[in-house]
Amino acid sequence: MEPRGNPYLENVLNEAKRVRDVKQRFPTGEAGYKAVENFWQFAGFGTRTCVMTWAACHPASPLRGDPALIAQVMRWMQGVFQNHRGGDLNVGRTGGKGMPGHDPNINRFCYVPTFEAYLLLRETWPELIPPSKRREWEASARAVTEFQLKTYGEKVDRHGAGWYPNMDVHYLLLTELASRILGEPRWHAEAERFLKLIAHSLYPDGAFTYHGRQNECFVYHEINVAHLARYWQLTGSRVARELVLASAPYYPNNVEPGGVPEYYTDCFWKHYWAGASPIGPDIVASMLCAHRPKAVDLAAQNRRVANVELKWTKPSHYYAIYAATLWRDIPEAPQRDGYIRYDRDVQGPRGRFGPWSFAGTTRDHGKGAQGKDTFVGAMLTSKEDKQFPLDAALQVVTSQFRLQPDGQRWRACRYHSANEETAVTVAKDFAALTTRYRIQTVAWSGKSTLTNWEGQQEWLMTPKRIIGTLAIRPLTDEKAYSVHGRVRLGLKKDLERKDSTTFQYGGLRVRLHEHNYADVITEPSETFYTDPPENFRSTEIVLRDAHSVKSGGKEQKTCAAGTEQFFTVEVSPADNATAALVKRHDLPGGLRALEIIADGQWLMVVHNPQKTSMIADLPAPNLTEVRCHPAKGAPSAPTILKARDERVRCHVPARSHVVLAAKAGSR
């Protein structure tokens, strides 16, 4: 550990001093067990026990051997070890107001740092723990570990990929620490088994999965990095080290200027915004510096992400101990800017142009899994030097129908995607994403079912704007209380309506170009999917169908098969001019196209959702030749098409698209 200049040491030591003086008591027996009603508190108990123990034991700590600190450590460790029943902290507890009644993750959140603390205390002051207390605590550790094996370890596929990395790494570290506490090699073997599973859950550009095949949720990436790094410290595991190093592109790709992470490509129940902790990128930067000296620029970009956050935050979690012990003094470097690229993690385009950024995702989550509520999102960050400088975000764009007249959208409405047929084109100065999908009914554990409705979207993305057209239609005659288009903007700001089609939200402008809905309103909206109305922080632009406007959304209507509601929307920084042309085309053979002229460029994405390839005969006014870009994800060379009689013909593969591009008015 490098103590000089280390940004984590003071924070951890200050937290140890603070907790040393907390008047927390843990009575024994059933009275003590019932005294802790909210079992979510145990995550904090474990973390603070670890922080105090580290401060009392580390050779470089000015608090090493502090009697008051050690006494508090002993009290808190007793409180944690005595307060489970058969290895479970939540037998008979409520979980606490506003929290799930039983979240088994709390056991792992609590006992990983508690095991760290006990092992360190035992190794540093071996005579301090009386033999009877040592037997009691180690019996408790055994019960906890056996419970984890039964309820978590044995439920994971022994031959497939890890399905829940941020919990898998907790289990990994818990079993490794247990092997050292109990002196039993079988727990190390169990940790190694899980490490092999976790190795399958890393995506090509540095993200991990979240659940199953979901995109990663940003806040959990740090958990994976920190625990794998610690496992490497304990065991010297090359696999664990390589996983951390391979994750290195993630933070520079996903954290925008000022330290704002991207949250719209993650799963629908995790869209929310919060600052980016420095711990994850700092660990990555330090380990890259030590083990990949040629990756100096990537290390410096990760250090930049960490340094931005360190201006505002003072981490004192036990993860900060991991960061402190790995920290190296290396320079920072600016993150990449001015690009559109294919992100293999989300399998979609990602663009960054100063404070304006966007992304799209097409990753298939698997049959029966929870689908997407949005395929695209965008952000505008503030130029102010402040913590979390998010100006405005396009959080969700979707179409929905209601099966209940009121209630939370994720319960009463249907809009999540399934059976997606998607395609992506990425070029130097634009990207495109198209999809046709079935709409599913929300259910968990891979049990979602399909509705008889489908959605379709076509998107074009450029350095100054994203433009998309969204449609929804029933496949058979279906009843619904309403059919709406929704553009959700987060977080809480005043939405200014400029005219009937144009809105401004912070520095973002939203313009509706075409639609066949009856009217357009704005209303408060959830940010996190279960937010009750009193906690709404986002705002939605809602396009309403004629029937729901007339009935107030209180009467069902039979929607005839194939009846389509659609809208076309443009989102951009407000200081950009709006596109000169935005037009949606219904073409012969079931083809659909979105045409735009903006910033001196003509673009048309031609979408073929059919099962067979098609030839498209398209208008190309004022153009002599057109570049035709295929949908291959990563950039590929276009073919050149000659325009004849102001028309152009092109082949469009089945369930895919092509993008035609030219300079506007290039004739």
C-alpha positions as CSV (number, residue, x, y, z in Angstrom):
1,M,0.0,0.0,0.0
2,E,1.2,3.5,-0.9
3,P,0.2,5.7,2.1
4,R,1.5,9.0,0.7
5,G,-1.2,10.8,-1.3
6,N,-3.6,7.8,-0.8
7,P,-7.1,9.4,-1.1
8,Y,-8.8,6.6,0.9
9,L,-6.9,6.3,4.1
10,E,-8.1,9.5,5.9
11,N,-11.7,8.7,5.1
12,V,-11.5,5.1,6.4
13,L,-9.8,6.3,9.6
14,N,-12.3,9.0,10.2
15,E,-15.1,6.5,9.8
16,A,-13.4,4.2,12.3
17,K,-13.2,7.1,14.8
18,R,-16.8,8.0,14.3
19,V,-18.1,4.5,14.7
20,R,-15.9,3.9,17.7
21,D,-18.0,6.3,19.6
22,V,-21.5,5.1,18.5
23,K,-23.5,3.9,21.4
24,Q,-24.7,0.7,19.8
25,R,-25.4,-2.3,22.1
26,F,-26.4,-5.8,21.1
27,P,-28.2,-7.6,23.9
28,T,-27.9,-11.4,23.8
29,G,-30.7,-13.9,23.3
30,E,-34.1,-13.4,21.7
31,A,-34.5,-9.9,23.1
32,G,-31.4,-8.8,21.3
33,Y,-32.5,-10.5,18.1
34,K,-35.8,-8.7,18.1
35,A,-34.2,-5.4,18.9
36,V,-33.0,-5.1,15.3
37,E,-36.2,-4.8,13.4
38,N,-34.8,-3.7,10.1
39,F,-32.4,-6.4,8.9
40,W,-31.0,-4.0,6.2
41,Q,-29.1,-2.4,9.1
42,F,-26.8,-5.5,9.1
43,A,-25.1,-4.4,5.9
44,G,-23.9,-1.3,7.8
45,F,-23.0,-3.3,10.9
46,G,-20.7,-5.6,8.9
47,T,-19.1,-2.8,6.9
48,R,-18.4,-0.7,10.0
49,T,-17.0,-3.7,11.9
50,C,-14.6,-4.2,9.0
51,V,-13.5,-0.6,8.9
52,M,-12.9,-0.4,12.7
53,T,-11.0,-3.7,12.6
54,W,-8.8,-2.6,9.8
55,A,-8.0,0.7,11.5
56,A,-7.2,-1.2,14.7
57,C,-4.9,-3.7,13.1
58,H,-3.1,-2.3,10.0
59,P,0.5,-1.5,10.7
60,A,0.3,1.9,9.1
61,S,-2.8,3.0,11.0
62,P,-2.4,5.6,13.7
63,L,-5.3,3.8,15.5
64,R,-3.5,0.5,15.6
65,G,-4.1,-1.1,19.0
66,D,-6.5,1.6,20.2
67,P,-8.2,0.0,23.2
68,A,-11.6,1.8,22.8
69,L,-11.6,0.8,19.1
70,I,-10.9,-2.8,19.8
71,A,-13.5,-3.0,22.5
72,Q,-16.1,-1.6,20.0
73,V,-15.0,-4.1,17.4
74,M,-15.5,-6.9,19.8
75,R,-19.0,-5.6,20.7
76,W,-20.1,-5.2,17.1
77,M,-18.6,-8.5,15.9
78,Q,-20.5,-10.2,18.7
79,G,-23.7,-8.4,17.6
80,V,-23.3,-9.6,14.0
81,F,-22.3,-13.2,14.8
82,Q,-25.2,-13.7,17.3
83,N,-28.0,-12.3,15.3
84,H,-28.7,-14.9,12.7
85,R,-30.8,-18.0,13.0
86,G,-29.3,-21.0,11.3
87,G,-27.2,-18.6,9.1
88,D,-30.1,-16.3,8.1
89,L,-30.4,-12.8,9.5
90,N,-34.0,-12.3,8.6
91,V,-36.0,-15.2,10.2
92,G,-39.1,-13.4,11.4
93,R,-38.0,-9.9,10.7
94,T,-40.0,-7.5,8.5
95,G,-37.2,-6.1,6.5
96,G,-38.0,-2.5,7.4
97,K,-40.4,0.1,6.1
98,G,-40.2,0.5,2.3
99,M,-37.8,-2.4,1.9
100,P,-38.5,-6.0,0.7
101,G,-39.5,-8.2,3.6
102,H,-36.9,-10.8,2.8
103,D,-33.9,-10.0,0.7
104,P,-31.3,-12.9,1.1
105,N,-28.6,-10.6,-0.3
106,I,-28.3,-8.9,3.1
107,N,-26.7,-12.0,4.6
108,R,-23.9,-11.7,2.1
109,F,-23.7,-7.9,2.4
110,C,-23.2,-8.4,6.1
111,Y,-21.0,-11.4,6.4
112,V,-18.3,-10.7,3.8
113,P,-16.9,-7.7,5.7
114,T,-17.6,-9.4,9.0
115,F,-15.5,-12.4,7.9
116,E,-12.8,-10.0,6.7
117,A,-12.8,-8.4,10.2
118,Y,-12.7,-11.6,12.2
119,L,-9.8,-13.1,10.1
120,L,-7.8,-9.9,10.4
121,L,-8.4,-9.5,14.1
122,R,-7.5,-13.2,14.8
123,E,-4.3,-12.9,12.8
124,T,-3.2,-9.6,14.3
125,W,-4.1,-10.2,17.9
126,P,-4.3,-14.0,18.3
127,E,-4.5,-13.8,22.1
128,L,-7.2,-11.2,22.2
129,I,-10.2,-13.5,21.4
130,P,-10.9,-15.9,24.3
131,P,-11.0,-19.6,23.2
132,S,-14.7,-19.9,24.1
133,K,-15.5,-16.8,22.1
134,R,-13.4,-18.0,19.2
135,R,-15.3,-21.3,19.1
136,E,-18.6,-19.5,19.3
137,W,-17.8,-17.1,16.5
138,E,-16.3,-19.7,14.2
139,A,-19.4,-22.0,14.8
140,S,-21.4,-19.0,13.7
141,A,-19.2,-18.5,10.7
142,R,-19.7,-22.1,9.8
143,A,-23.5,-21.9,10.1
144,V,-23.5,-18.8,7.9
145,T,-21.4,-20.4,5.2
146,E,-23.3,-23.7,5.2
147,F,-26.5,-21.6,4.8
148,Q,-25.0,-19.8,1.9
149,L,-24.0,-23.1,0.2
150,K,-27.5,-24.5,0.6
151,T,-29.5,-21.4,-0.4
152,Y,-27.2,-19.9,-3.0
153,G,-24.2,-22.0,-4.0
154,E,-26.2,-25.2,-4.7
155,K,-28.8,-23.3,-6.7
156,V,-26.4,-22.0,-9.3
157,D,-25.9,-24.0,-12.5
158,R,-22.7,-26.0,-12.0
159,H,-21.9,-26.1,-15.6
160,G,-23.2,-22.8,-17.1
161,A,-22.4,-19.1,-16.7
162,G,-22.8,-17.3,-13.5
163,W,-26.2,-15.6,-13.5
164,Y,-25.9,-12.9,-10.9
165,P,-22.3,-11.6,-10.8
166,N,-22.6,-9.0,-8.1
167,M,-23.9,-11.7,-5.7
168,D,-21.6,-14.3,-7.2
169,V,-18.6,-12.3,-6.2
170,H,-19.9,-11.9,-2.6
171,Y,-20.4,-15.6,-2.4
172,L,-16.9,-16.1,-3.9
173,L,-15.2,-14.0,-1.3
174,L,-17.3,-15.3,1.6
175,T,-16.4,-18.9,0.9
176,E,-12.7,-18.0,0.4
177,L,-12.7,-16.2,3.7
178,A,-14.5,-19.1,5.3
179,S,-11.8,-21.5,4.1
180,R,-9.3,-19.5,6.0
181,I,-11.4,-19.0,9.1
182,L,-12.3,-22.6,9.3
183,G,-9.2,-24.2,7.8
184,E,-11.2,-26.2,5.4
185,P,-10.0,-26.5,1.7
186,R,-13.5,-27.4,0.5
187,W,-14.6,-23.8,0.8
188,H,-11.7,-22.6,-1.4
189,A,-12.7,-25.2,-3.9
190,E,-16.2,-23.8,-3.8
191,A,-14.8,-20.3,-4.4
192,E,-12.8,-21.5,-7.4
193,R,-15.9,-23.1,-8.8
194,F,-17.7,-19.8,-8.7
195,L,-14.8,-17.9,-10.1
196,K,-15.1,-20.1,-13.3
197,L,-18.7,-19.3,-13.5
198,I,-18.1,-15.5,-13.0
199,A,-15.5,-15.6,-15.8
200,H,-18.4,-16.4,-18.3
201,S,-20.3,-13.3,-17.3
202,L,-17.9,-10.7,-18.6
203,Y,-18.9,-9.0,-21.8
204,P,-16.4,-8.0,-24.5
205,D,-16.1,-4.3,-23.7
206,G,-15.7,-4.7,-19.9
207,A,-19.2,-4.9,-18.5
208,F,-20.6,-7.8,-16.6
209,T,-24.1,-9.2,-16.7
210,Y,-26.6,-8.1,-14.1
211,H,-29.2,-10.8,-14.0
212,G,-28.9,-13.6,-16.5
213,R,-28.2,-12.0,-19.9
214,Q,-29.3,-8.5,-18.9
215,N,-27.1,-5.5,-19.5
216,E,-25.1,-4.5,-16.5
217,C,-26.6,-1.9,-14.1
218,F,-23.8,0.6,-13.5
219,V,-24.0,0.8,-9.7
220,Y,-23.1,-2.9,-9.4
221,H,-20.0,-2.9,-11.5
222,E,-17.9,-1.6,-8.6
223,I,-19.0,-4.6,-6.5
224,N,-17.7,-7.0,-9.1
225,V,-14.4,-5.2,-9.5
226,A,-13.7,-4.7,-5.8
227,H,-14.5,-8.3,-4.8
228,L,-12.5,-9.9,-7.7
229,A,-9.6,-7.6,-6.9
230,R,-9.7,-8.7,-3.2
231,Y,-9.9,-12.3,-4.2
232,W,-6.8,-11.8,-6.3
233,Q,-5.1,-10.2,-3.3
234,L,-5.9,-13.2,-1.1
235,T,-5.2,-16.0,-3.5
236,G,-3.0,-14.7,-6.3
237,S,-5.7,-16.0,-8.8
238,R,-4.7,-15.1,-12.3
239,V,-8.3,-15.5,-13.5
240,A,-9.6,-13.0,-11.0
241,R,-6.9,-10.5,-11.9
242,E,-7.5,-10.9,-15.6
243,L,-11.2,-10.3,-15.1
244,V,-10.5,-7.0,-13.4
245,L,-8.1,-5.9,-16.1
246,A,-10.4,-7.0,-18.9
247,S,-13.1,-4.7,-17.4
248,A,-11.0,-1.7,-17.9
249,P,-12.9,0.0,-20.8
250,Y,-16.2,0.0,-18.9
251,Y,-15.8,3.1,-16.8
252,P,-14.4,5.4,-19.5
253,N,-17.2,4.2,-21.8
254,N,-20.1,4.6,-19.3
255,V,-19.3,7.7,-17.3
256,E,-20.0,11.0,-19.0
257,P,-18.3,14.4,-18.4
258,G,-18.4,15.5,-14.8
259,G,-18.9,12.0,-13.5
260,V,-22.4,11.1,-14.6
261,P,-23.0,7.4,-15.3
262,E,-25.4,6.1,-18.0
263,Y,-28.5,4.3,-16.8
264,Y,-30.9,3.8,-19.7
265,T,-29.3,0.7,-21.3
266,D,-29.6,-1.3,-18.1
267,C,-32.7,-3.3,-17.2
268,F,-36.0,-1.5,-16.7
269,W,-36.2,-1.9,-12.9
270,K,-32.8,-0.2,-12.4
271,H,-33.2,3.1,-14.3
272,Y,-32.0,5.8,-11.8
273,W,-29.2,8.3,-11.6
274,A,-26.6,8.7,-8.9
275,G,-23.0,9.7,-8.8
276,A,-20.2,7.3,-9.8
277,S,-18.1,6.1,-6.9
278,P,-14.3,6.5,-7.4
279,I,-13.5,3.0,-5.9
280,G,-14.1,0.9,-9.0
281,P,-12.2,3.0,-11.5
282,D,-9.4,3.5,-9.0
283,I,-8.9,-0.2,-8.5
284,V,-8.9,-0.8,-12.2
285,A,-6.4,2.1,-12.8
286,S,-4.0,0.9,-10.1
287,M,-4.1,-2.8,-11.2
288,L,-3.7,-1.8,-14.9
289,C,-0.7,0.3,-13.9
290,A,0.9,-2.6,-12.1
291,H,0.1,-5.4,-14.6
292,R,-0.5,-3.8,-18.0
293,P,2.1,-1.1,-18.3
294,K,1.3,-0.7,-22.0
295,A,-2.3,0.2,-21.2
296,V,-1.2,3.5,-19.6
297,D,-3.8,5.6,-21.4
298,L,-6.6,3.3,-20.4
299,A,-5.3,3.4,-16.8
300,A,-5.1,7.1,-16.9
301,Q,-8.7,7.4,-18.2
302,N,-10.0,5.3,-15.3
303,R,-8.0,7.4,-12.9
304,R,-9.7,10.5,-14.4
305,V,-13.1,9.0,-13.7
306,A,-12.0,8.3,-10.1
307,N,-10.5,11.7,-9.6
308,V,-13.6,13.5,-10.7
309,E,-15.6,11.7,-8.1
310,L,-13.0,12.1,-5.4
311,K,-13.5,15.9,-5.6
312,W,-16.9,15.4,-4.0
313,T,-17.1,12.1,-2.2
314,K,-15.2,10.6,0.7
315,P,-15.6,6.8,0.5
316,S,-15.4,5.0,3.8
317,H,-17.1,1.6,2.9
318,Y,-15.0,-1.5,3.3
319,Y,-14.6,-1.3,-0.5
320,A,-12.5,1.8,0.2
321,I,-10.1,-0.4,2.1
322,Y,-9.6,-2.6,-0.9
323,A,-9.0,0.6,-3.0
324,A,-6.6,2.0,-0.4
325,T,-4.4,-1.2,-0.4
326,L,-4.2,-1.2,-4.2
327,W,-3.9,2.5,-4.9
328,R,-0.9,3.8,-6.9
329,D,-0.1,7.3,-7.8
330,I,-0.5,7.6,-11.5
331,P,-1.5,10.6,-13.8
332,E,-5.0,11.0,-15.3
333,A,-5.9,11.5,-18.9
334,P,-9.1,12.7,-20.6
335,Q,-11.7,10.2,-21.7
336,R,-12.4,9.7,-25.4
337,D,-14.8,12.2,-27.0
338,G,-16.3,13.0,-30.4
339,Y,-17.2,9.5,-31.5
340,I,-19.9,7.0,-32.4
341,R,-18.9,3.4,-31.8
342,Y,-20.4,0.0,-31.4
343,D,-20.6,-1.1,-27.8
344,R,-20.3,-4.8,-27.6
345,D,-21.6,-4.9,-24.0
346,V,-25.0,-3.5,-24.9
347,Q,-24.8,-4.5,-28.5
348,G,-25.7,-1.1,-29.7
349,P,-24.4,2.3,-30.7
350,R,-22.8,4.7,-28.2
351,G,-22.0,8.3,-28.9
352,R,-20.3,11.1,-27.0
353,F,-19.9,14.7,-28.1
354,G,-18.9,16.8,-25.2
355,P,-21.8,17.1,-22.8
356,W,-24.2,15.3,-25.2
357,S,-24.2,11.5,-25.3
358,F,-26.5,8.7,-26.3
359,A,-26.7,4.9,-26.5
360,G,-28.9,2.2,-27.8
361,T,-29.1,-1.5,-26.9
362,T,-30.3,-4.6,-28.7
363,R,-28.9,-7.3,-26.3
364,D,-31.4,-10.2,-26.2
365,H,-32.2,-11.1,-22.6
366,G,-33.5,-14.5,-23.4
367,K,-36.9,-16.2,-23.6
368,G,-39.2,-15.3,-20.7
369,A,-36.8,-12.8,-19.2
370,Q,-37.7,-9.2,-18.5
371,G,-37.5,-7.2,-21.6
372,K,-36.7,-3.6,-22.4
373,D,-38.8,-0.6,-21.6
374,T,-36.6,1.5,-23.9
375,F,-34.1,0.7,-26.7
376,V,-32.4,4.2,-26.6
377,G,-31.5,7.0,-24.2
378,A,-29.6,10.2,-24.1
379,M,-28.0,12.6,-21.7
380,L,-26.9,16.2,-21.5
381,T,-24.4,17.0,-18.7
382,S,-23.8,20.5,-17.2
383,K,-20.6,22.4,-17.7
384,E,-20.7,23.3,-14.0
385,D,-18.0,21.9,-11.8
386,K,-20.2,20.2,-9.2
387,Q,-21.1,16.8,-7.9
388,F,-23.4,14.9,-10.3
389,P,-23.8,17.6,-13.0
390,L,-26.7,15.9,-14.9
391,D,-28.6,18.6,-16.8
392,A,-31.3,16.3,-18.3
393,A,-31.8,12.8,-19.5
394,L,-33.9,11.0,-22.0
395,Q,-34.7,8.0,-19.8
396,V,-37.4,6.0,-21.7
397,V,-39.1,6.2,-25.0
398,T,-41.8,3.6,-25.6
399,S,-45.4,2.7,-26.6
400,Q,-47.9,1.0,-24.3
401,F,-51.4,-0.2,-23.8
402,R,-53.3,-0.4,-20.5
403,L,-55.0,-3.5,-19.2
404,Q,-56.1,-1.6,-16.0
405,P,-57.5,1.9,-15.8
406,D,-55.0,3.1,-13.3
407,G,-52.1,1.9,-11.1
408,Q,-48.4,1.7,-11.5
409,R,-47.3,1.5,-15.1
410,W,-45.2,-1.6,-14.8
411,R,-48.2,-3.5,-13.3
412,A,-51.1,-2.0,-15.1
413,C,-49.6,-1.3,-18.5
414,R,-47.8,-3.5,-21.1
415,Y,-44.8,-2.2,-23.0
416,H,-41.8,-4.4,-22.2
417,S,-40.2,-6.1,-25.2
418,A,-39.8,-9.8,-26.0
419,N,-38.9,-11.9,-29.1
420,E,-37.0,-8.9,-30.4
421,E,-35.8,-8.8,-34.1
422,T,-33.2,-6.1,-34.0
423,A,-30.4,-4.6,-36.2
424,V,-27.7,-2.0,-35.7
425,T,-25.6,0.1,-38.1
426,V,-22.7,2.2,-36.9
427,A,-20.7,4.6,-39.1
428,K,-18.4,7.4,-38.3
429,D,-21.0,10.1,-38.3
430,F,-24.3,8.3,-37.6
431,A,-25.8,5.1,-36.2
432,A,-29.1,3.4,-36.7
433,L,-31.2,0.9,-34.7
434,T,-34.3,-0.9,-35.7
435,T,-36.5,-3.4,-33.9
436,R,-39.8,-5.3,-34.1
437,Y,-40.9,-7.0,-30.9
438,R,-43.7,-8.6,-29.1
439,I,-45.0,-6.9,-26.0
440,Q,-44.8,-9.1,-22.9
441,T,-46.6,-9.4,-19.5
442,V,-44.3,-8.6,-16.6
443,A,-43.3,-11.6,-14.6
444,W,-40.1,-12.7,-12.9
445,S,-37.8,-15.7,-12.9
446,G,-38.0,-16.2,-16.7
447,K,-41.8,-16.6,-16.7
448,S,-42.9,-13.6,-18.8
449,T,-45.6,-14.3,-21.3
450,L,-46.4,-12.7,-24.6
451,T,-49.4,-10.4,-25.3
452,N,-51.1,-10.2,-28.7
453,W,-49.5,-6.8,-29.3
454,E,-46.3,-5.8,-31.1
455,G,-44.1,-2.8,-31.3
456,Q,-41.8,-1.5,-34.0
457,Q,-39.1,1.2,-33.9
458,E,-36.7,2.9,-36.3
459,W,-33.9,5.2,-34.9
460,L,-31.2,7.4,-36.4
461,M,-28.5,8.9,-34.2
462,T,-26.1,11.7,-35.2
463,P,-23.6,13.8,-33.3
464,K,-26.3,16.4,-32.6
465,R,-29.6,14.5,-32.2
466,I,-31.4,11.2,-32.1
467,I,-34.6,10.7,-34.0
468,G,-37.0,7.7,-33.9
469,T,-40.4,6.6,-34.9
470,L,-42.3,4.2,-32.7
471,A,-45.4,2.2,-33.5
472,I,-47.7,-0.2,-31.5
473,R,-50.5,-2.5,-32.9
474,P,-52.6,-5.5,-31.8
475,L,-52.1,-8.7,-33.7
476,T,-55.7,-9.7,-33.1
477,D,-58.7,-7.8,-31.9
478,E,-57.7,-6.8,-28.3
479,K,-59.3,-4.8,-25.5
480,A,-57.4,-1.9,-23.8
481,Y,-58.2,1.1,-21.7
482,S,-55.7,3.2,-23.6
483,V,-52.9,3.2,-26.1
484,H,-50.2,5.8,-25.4
485,G,-46.8,6.9,-26.6
486,R,-44.4,8.0,-23.8
487,V,-41.2,10.0,-23.7
488,R,-39.9,10.0,-20.1
489,L,-37.4,12.7,-19.1
490,G,-35.4,12.4,-15.8
491,L,-34.7,13.8,-13.3
492,K,-37.0,16.3,-11.8
493,K,-37.1,19.5,-13.8
494,D,-39.8,21.8,-15.1
495,L,-40.9,20.8,-18.6
496,E,-41.5,23.9,-20.7
497,R,-43.9,23.5,-23.6
498,K,-42.8,25.8,-26.4
499,D,-45.7,25.0,-28.8
500,S,-47.9,22.0,-29.7
501,T,-45.0,19.9,-30.8
502,T,-41.9,21.3,-29.0
503,F,-40.8,20.9,-25.4
504,Q,-37.7,21.9,-23.4
505,Y,-36.4,20.0,-20.4
506,G,-33.3,21.6,-19.0
507,G,-30.9,21.8,-21.9
508,L,-32.7,19.1,-23.9
509,R,-35.3,19.8,-26.6
510,V,-38.0,17.3,-27.6
511,R,-39.9,17.8,-30.8
512,L,-42.7,15.6,-32.1
513,H,-42.7,15.6,-35.9
514,E,-45.5,13.2,-36.8
515,H,-48.1,11.2,-34.9
516,N,-51.7,9.9,-35.1
517,Y,-52.6,10.3,-31.5
518,A,-55.5,12.6,-30.4
519,D,-53.5,14.9,-28.1
520,V,-50.3,15.4,-26.1
521,I,-50.0,16.1,-22.4
522,T,-47.3,16.1,-19.8
523,E,-47.4,14.6,-16.4
524,P,-45.1,13.5,-13.5
525,S,-43.6,10.0,-13.8
526,E,-41.6,7.5,-11.9
527,T,-37.8,7.3,-12.2
528,F,-37.3,4.0,-10.4
529,Y,-40.0,1.6,-11.6
530,T,-41.8,1.2,-8.2
531,D,-41.8,4.9,-7.3
532,P,-45.2,5.9,-5.8
533,P,-46.7,9.1,-7.2
534,E,-45.6,11.2,-4.2
535,N,-42.0,10.3,-5.1
536,F,-42.2,10.9,-8.8
537,R,-39.1,12.8,-10.0
538,S,-39.3,12.4,-13.8
539,T,-41.7,13.9,-16.3
540,E,-43.3,12.3,-19.3
541,I,-44.6,13.6,-22.6
542,V,-47.7,11.4,-23.2
543,L,-49.4,11.0,-26.5
544,R,-53.0,9.8,-25.9
545,D,-55.3,7.9,-28.2
546,A,-58.7,9.3,-29.0
547,H,-60.7,6.7,-27.1
548,S,-58.8,7.3,-23.8
549,V,-59.1,11.0,-24.1
550,K,-62.9,10.8,-24.6
551,S,-63.4,8.2,-21.8
552,G,-60.8,9.6,-19.4
553,G,-59.1,6.2,-19.6
554,K,-61.9,4.6,-17.6
555,E,-63.5,2.4,-20.3
556,Q,-62.1,-0.4,-22.4
557,K,-62.2,-0.4,-26.1
558,T,-61.7,-3.2,-28.6
559,C,-58.7,-2.3,-30.8
560,A,-58.9,-3.9,-34.2
561,A,-56.1,-6.1,-35.4
562,G,-53.4,-4.2,-37.2
563,T,-54.7,-0.8,-36.0
564,E,-51.5,1.2,-35.4
565,Q,-50.7,4.2,-33.3
566,F,-47.3,5.9,-34.0
567,F,-45.2,8.9,-33.3
568,T,-41.9,10.3,-34.5
569,V,-39.7,12.2,-32.0
570,E,-36.5,14.2,-32.1
571,V,-34.3,14.7,-29.0
572,S,-31.3,17.0,-29.1
573,P,-29.5,19.7,-27.1
574,A,-31.7,22.8,-27.3
575,D,-28.9,25.0,-28.8
576,N,-28.9,22.8,-31.9
577,A,-31.2,23.7,-34.8
578,T,-34.0,21.1,-35.3
579,A,-33.7,18.8,-38.2
580,A,-34.7,20.3,-41.6
581,L,-36.7,17.2,-42.5
582,V,-38.1,14.3,-40.6
583,K,-40.4,12.0,-42.5
584,R,-41.8,8.5,-41.9
585,H,-42.5,6.3,-44.9
586,D,-44.7,3.3,-45.3
587,L,-43.3,1.4,-48.3
588,P,-44.6,-1.5,-50.4
589,G,-44.1,-5.0,-49.1
590,G,-44.3,-4.0,-45.4
591,L,-41.1,-1.9,-45.5
592,R,-40.8,1.2,-43.3
593,A,-38.4,4.0,-43.6
594,L,-37.3,7.0,-41.5
595,E,-35.8,9.9,-43.5
596,I,-34.0,12.9,-42.1
597,I,-32.1,15.9,-43.4
598,A,-30.0,17.6,-40.7
599,D,-26.6,19.2,-40.5
600,G,-26.0,19.0,-44.2
601,Q,-26.6,15.2,-44.3
602,W,-29.4,13.1,-45.8
603,L,-30.1,9.8,-44.1
604,M,-32.7,7.2,-44.5
605,V,-33.0,3.9,-42.6
606,V,-35.1,1.3,-44.5
607,H,-36.4,-1.3,-42.1
608,N,-37.6,-4.7,-43.4
609,P,-39.4,-6.6,-40.5
610,Q,-40.5,-9.3,-42.9
611,K,-39.3,-12.9,-43.0
612,T,-37.9,-12.6,-46.5
613,S,-35.5,-10.1,-48.0
614,M,-36.9,-7.3,-50.1
615,I,-35.9,-4.8,-52.8
616,A,-36.7,-1.2,-51.9
617,D,-37.4,1.4,-54.6
618,L,-36.9,4.7,-52.8
619,P,-37.1,8.4,-53.6
620,A,-33.7,10.1,-53.6
621,P,-34.4,13.7,-54.7
622,N,-31.4,15.9,-55.6
623,L,-29.0,13.0,-55.1
624,T,-26.7,11.4,-57.7
625,E,-25.2,8.7,-55.6
626,V,-25.9,7.2,-52.2
627,R,-23.9,5.2,-49.7
628,C,-25.7,2.1,-48.6
629,H,-24.6,0.9,-45.1
630,P,-25.5,-2.6,-43.9
631,A,-26.7,-3.5,-40.4
632,K,-23.7,-5.3,-39.1
633,G,-23.2,-3.7,-35.7
634,A,-19.5,-2.7,-36.0
635,P,-18.6,-0.3,-38.8
636,S,-18.3,-1.9,-42.3
637,A,-17.7,-0.4,-45.7
638,P,-20.8,0.8,-47.6
639,T,-21.7,0.1,-51.2
640,I,-22.3,3.0,-53.6
641,L,-25.7,3.2,-55.3
642,K,-26.4,5.4,-58.3
643,A,-29.6,7.4,-58.2
644,R,-31.6,7.2,-61.5
645,D,-34.6,9.5,-62.1
646,E,-34.2,10.7,-58.5
647,R,-34.8,7.1,-57.2
648,V,-32.5,4.5,-55.8
649,R,-33.0,0.7,-55.4
650,C,-31.4,-1.4,-52.7
651,H,-31.6,-4.9,-51.2
652,V,-32.9,-5.0,-47.6
653,P,-32.2,-8.3,-45.7
654,A,-35.0,-10.0,-43.8
655,R,-35.6,-8.7,-40.2
656,S,-33.0,-6.1,-40.7
657,H,-32.3,-2.7,-42.3
658,V,-30.0,-0.7,-44.4
659,V,-29.1,3.0,-44.1
660,L,-28.8,5.2,-47.1
661,A,-26.5,8.3,-46.6
662,A,-25.4,11.3,-48.7
663,K,-24.7,14.9,-48.4
664,A,-28.0,16.8,-48.5
665,G,-28.7,18.2,-52.0
666,S,-25.4,16.7,-53.3
667,R,-26.5,16.9,-57.0
